[in-house]
Amino acid sequence: MTDGAVHLEAIDLDQLAAKLGMPIYAYSSAAIVESYRSFATAVGEDVSICFAVKANGNLTILTQLAKLGCGMDIVSGGELERALAAGVSPLRIIFSGVGKTREEITQALDAGIHQFNVESASELDLIADVATGRSVRAPVALRVNPDVDALTHDKISTGRKGDKFGIDLDHAYELYARAAATASLNPVGLAVHIGSQIMDLEPYRRAYTRIAKLAQQLRAGGYPVRRLDLGGGLGISYGHATPPSLDSYASVIRDTVGGLCAELAVEPGRRLIGEAGILLAQVLHIKPTHDADIVVIDAAMNDLARPALYGSLHPVTMLRPRPGPARPCRIVGPVCESADAFGLYTHLPALLPGDRIAFLYAGAYGAAMASTYNARPLVPEVLVDGSRYAIIRRRQTVAEMMALEADPRWRDMKLSDRSDLGAISA
Ligand SMILES: Cc1ncc(COP(=O)(O)O)c(C=O)c1O
């Protein structure tokens, strides 16, 4: 733009931040549509896309994706409620996750979801038990741990032997046979998800090849394997690396499982929403040190946890870029933890209190992972569409946070008193 201002679609972000206050998440509606359409075009209409709600569960974003034809991958009863509230058909919902409770399984069976991705023998038994009690057959796929290193951050690797996710490849056949012999279960296929922010396609190739082999063995044994859920995990650039192209990812799918005549699904999260969102923040204080300025901003690890959790570095831009020699700075938040640091930046001019900045690529695992640590309210989210914007989550108030707390009515509370049990969720 000629005035040097940074825009999201046609909105001047500096003006938006000044008007709405900070910290605040902003998303581009056009970018969401574009990333969904590119993904759908690359994998083809035979592959059903189920957005991983955990990456960003905002209702407006889920609704927008649902309207584009996207299904959802959920990992909790709360995410199920969100997906249904966003208008997603239960027939497009897959329930993943390693620790589903009896209540969540009941909720999902009653909703009539498409598929449970089962992660252990114990969970399979629990689903069978709940389904028996409700006189239904639960559609189950076994999520297999293929023992493949996704070559990503240790804390988002999920497909290595010993990781808590999935059923050991060696036990999957036997467990599938058990599911097939259980009246209340309908084994529909296999699932795999080896991790997140994956930048190399070879681990996918290895994992999918192992799943394909298992599917063939099961079929040879007389067990129908109609569906294959290939998980999510495809990485994005974060400004410093080139992620695999969607077309090359689609080729891996075709090469490995394309010939199996199975219904295919994928569960991307980050790749659909990561690049569409940014976090806007304001500089509060500058503390010069021997090697870099410490720049204290009003956003913190509770608003954007990825740097503290994984050492991730989100590119930063000033909303009104200013010429000047670059001055190294460490951007930190106000939370009382040394982990509340966004990283070292060497490309920015000397920042000043009042400067407004944006962390880029913050659409996935940003607002979704936010907490209220240090009694900091959850920050607002804004959706931009051309020159319009809408607040799609307003700023939480401290009063709302405190409203969940209550005086301990010691004299009233006894384990034998049933009337108090309901108070936990009331
Ligand atoms: C089961 C499952 N599916 C899909 C995803 C989405 O991963 P990503 O956002 O990296 O695509 C995750 C997140 O790790 C997951 O646990």
The ligand as an ORCA input file, in Angstrom:
! r2SCAN-3c Opt
* xyz 0 1
  C      -5.914    -36.450     15.370
  C      -5.492    -35.152     14.798
  N      -5.900    -34.827     13.561
  C      -5.553    -33.668     12.985
  C      -4.740    -32.761     13.647
  C      -4.407    -31.486     12.951
  O      -3.057    -31.266     12.795
  P      -2.582    -30.001     11.952
  O      -3.216    -28.807     12.549
  O      -1.125    -30.009     12.107
  O      -3.020    -30.232     10.543
  C      -4.264    -33.059     14.919
  C      -3.328    -32.155     15.620
  O      -2.227    -32.510     15.910
  C      -4.652    -34.283     15.516
  O      -4.254    -34.608     16.745
*
